């Protein structure tokens, strides 16, 4: 399907709906400032930050906007837990893990389904299968989807995390460790993964998109309770950015390249394998999380006896996106 047909058949905003979503009702409670993150694994956040559409929408109510860079889901979740941001961009399963361990957040929107379900090895690595990783060093960022993907992949191939040596590094450092030969494999994500493939000829050892748990926009429960209309404004601004990306892929790739300080070729690879088609958080995402959740218990990442399915039900909040994103029939 070409991009124009895709845009026509995917979730869209009517002009009237967008205007209504971006305008606060009279007398609505408003914060002094909205604090949110941006991340190189979320092109939507980069576009939104670039054009200042949220600042524009909140200006009439004298609400400021503050941006903070998140280097991974783990950092975004730390910022949310510390109340240093109100909105954070994370992977879905990472959000479940964080909430299960006491972080009071709600997932309210899907900014995309990024590429973060793959294992890479160096171009000249003799390793040809996941089973051959036994006893090897693998870089991953603990508390992120690539890390949880690694655990699921090991289990699928008859291994546990104790069968390998997991080296806990932030995403960019994991790439560097792989390319310098300090680790044997790396559970990566774009744009770092795309850059490693194109610039260092790193090789995909294993990829499983079915293990992807999407990219969630999360908000603290306290903020959502106090300022529900502002939450809707943030989602509406994100939706404006998502639709702009679909309509302007070349320009979006250039913004990604500029913001993440990567080549345009790498940015194009990242955008081409990032799925922006379904921003409406709901059953599809809940089902994906519930399929993935057992690994949290099996690897003792949450307290024994935790009802992970209940955590997922409490995490996903579909109320705020209603009326902002309107799905049209194909």
N, C-alpha and C positions, 0 to 999 in steps of 0.2 A: 504494500500500500504506500502511495507517495505521501509526502508530509502534509500536503493540502487536504487530501482526503482524510488523513488521520486526524487533523485538527477539526475538520467538519464533524467527524464521527465520535470524537472523544468528549470529555467533560469540558464545558465552556461556561463562561459568564455572560449573561445578558448585560447590556450597558446599564439598564435600570437596576439590575441586581447588584452590579459592581458599585454604582453610586450609593445605593442604600447601605451596602456593607461598609463602605469607607467613611460614611458619615455617622457620627455618634448621635443617638437620640438626645434631645434636650433633657437636662438634669441628670444624665447618666453619670455614675461615679467614674472618675478618671484618675489614673496615677500621675505623678509629676513627671515620670520618665518610664519608658519601656526599654528594658535591657535585654538584648538578644545576641545570639552568637552568629557568626558566619563561619563557613568551613569549606575547604577546597573540595571535599567530597560531596558538597551540596551546591551545584551550580545555581540553583534557584536562589539561595541566600546571597550569592555573589552578585547576581543581576539585581536583586532587590536593593542591596546596599549601594550598588553602582548608580542607580537612577534616583534613589532617594524617595521612592514612592510612599514608603511608610512615613517618613518625615513630613512629606506633603500632606498625607491624610490626617496626621495627628496635630499638625500645626494650628488649625482653627481652635482646638481645645487646649492649646498651650502645653502639649505633652511632648517632652523631649525624647530622643532616641539615642541609645548608646550601644555600640557594637563591640563584641569581644571575639577574637579568633579562637576557635576550638580546633586542636590538632587531631582529635579523635573523639569517639563517643565517650570514652572514659573521662576526658577533660570536660566535655559538655555536661556530663552527669555530675562531676565534682563541682562545677560552677553552680548548677541547679541546687545541689544539696547544701552548698554554702550560702545560697541566696545572693550570689553575685550576678546572676542573670535571671530573667523571668522566663525566657524561651531558649531551648537548647535543641540542637540538631543531632540526633543519634540514630543508631540502628535499632530496629524493633526489639530484638532479643536482648540487646544490651539494656534497653529501657526496662524490660521485664525483670532482668537480674537486679537492676538498681532499685526498683520499687519493692521487689521481694525482700531486699535487704534494708528497707526502711526509708528510701528516698520518696517523699510524697509528691509524685508527679502525675500528670495526665498527658496522654498522647492524643493530639487533636487534629492532626493533618499529616498527609504523606507527601513529603516534598519530592520524592522520586524513589525508584528502586535502583540504587547505584550498583556498580560492579565491585563486590567485595567478597566473593565466594570462590576464591581460587588459591592454589598453592603454586609458587614459582620456585624454580631451581636455576642455577647458573647455566649459561649456554653450553658449557662443556661438562656438565654434571653427568656422572654415569647412572644416576638414579632415574629409573624409568617407571616406577610405580610407588604408590603410597606405602605399600608393605615394606618397601626397601628403606623407608625412613626410620625403621626401628633402630634405636641407639644413636640417631643423628640429632644434630642441633637445628631447631626450627625457631625463627624469630616471629613474634606476634605481640600485639598490644593487648594486654589483659583487660577484660571488661568491654571489649569491642566485638562486633560481629565477625571480623576475620578470626579472632581468637576462638570464639564459640564455633565458628565454621570448622576450624582446625580440629577441635575436640570431636565434633560430629563426624568429620571425615576419618579421623583415626579409628573411631568406634566402628564405622561402617566397614573398615578394612581390617578389623580384628585386633586393633591396637588400643591402648589406653594412654593417657597423657604421661604416665610414669614409664612408658616404653620409649619415650623420646625425651630429649632435653629441650624444654621450651625456654627460649631466651626472651625475656620481657623487654621489649623496646617499643618506643613510639614508631608510628608507621614509617616516617622518613628515615629513621635510624635503622629500621628493619631492612629497608631497601639497601642502604649503604652496607649493612653487615653481609647481606647476600652477595652483593657485587664485589666486596672485598674478600670473600671467602671465609669470613668468620662464622658463618652459619651455613648449613647445607640446604635449607629451604626457608621460605618466608610466606606467611599468610598475609597477603597484602590487600590493597585497595587502590582504586584510582583517585587522583591522577598518578600517584607514585608507581603503581603497577604498570600502567600504560607507558610511563616514562622508562621504566626498567626494561620493558619488552622492546621498545623502539631504540633506546640509546645504548643498552648493554646486552641486547639480544637474549635477555633472560627468557626462560622457557616455561610455559604453563605445564605443570606436572599433572594437575587435576583441577577441574572446574565443575561446579554443580550449582546452577542457578536456582534449582529447586530448594536449596538450603538458604536462599536469600530471605531475610526477614524485613526488608524494606527500610526506607529512611523516614523516621518519625520526627515531627516537630512536637516537642514536649513543652509543657508549661507547668509551673509550680501550682499545686492545688490552691494555695493561699491566693495567688494572683488571679486564678480562674474564678474563685469564689467572689473576690472583691470587685473584679473588673471584667465581667463576662462580655460586655460589648466591645471592650478593647481587644479581647482575645479574637473576636470575630473580625475586627479591623485588621489585625495582624494576619489572619488567615486570608482575608480578601487581598491584602497586599502580596502575600506569597502566591496567591492564585494568579494575580496579574503578572507576576514574574514568570510563573510556569507557562502561561499561555504565550508570553512574549518569546520565550525560548523555543517553543514549538513553531512559532511563526518566523523566527529569525535565527536559524541554527548557525549560520556563519558568524553573525555578530556575537552570538552567545559563546561560540568557541573562542573568539578573540578576547572576550571579557574573561573567560576562564583562564586563558593563557596569560593575560596581563596580571590578573589577581594572584594566581598561583605561581607565577613566575616560571612557567613551563613553555615549551615550544607550541606553536599552533598545531603542529601535527599530533602531538600528545593530547592536546585539548580536544581535537576532533575525535580521536579514538575514544576518549572518555565520554564525550557527549553522545557518540553513536551507540555506545553500549549502556547508556543510562536511560531507564524507562520512566518517562514522565506521564504515562497514560492514565493512572488512577490515583488521584489525590484524595478521594473520599475514603477516609479511614472507616473500616467496618469489618464485616464477616470474613472477607478474603484475607485480611491481615491477621485477624484473630485466629483463623484456622492455621495459617502459616506458623504463628507463634506457638500454638498448642501442639503442633507437630514437632516443633523444635525443642520445646520446653523440657522434656525428660532429661536432656543432657545436663541441665542445671542441677537436677537431683542426683543423677548418676555420678557426676564428678564432684559432688559435695560443695557446689558453689552457692547453695542456699541452705538454710537450716533444714534438717531432716523433718519430714512431716509437713513441710510447706505445701499448701494447696496452690500450685503454680497456675492452674487454670483459673482459679478465683482471682489471683493476682492479675492475670491478663484481662479478665472481665472488668476489674476495677481500674486498670490502666487505660484502656481504650475508651475514649469519651467521644461519641459521635454527635453530640448536641451542637457543638459550635460550628461545624462545617455545613450543617443543614441550611439551605436557603442561600448559601454563598456559591457552592459548586453545584451546577445543575447538569445532570447527565442526560444527554440526548441519545435517542435510539439510533443505532447504526442504519 
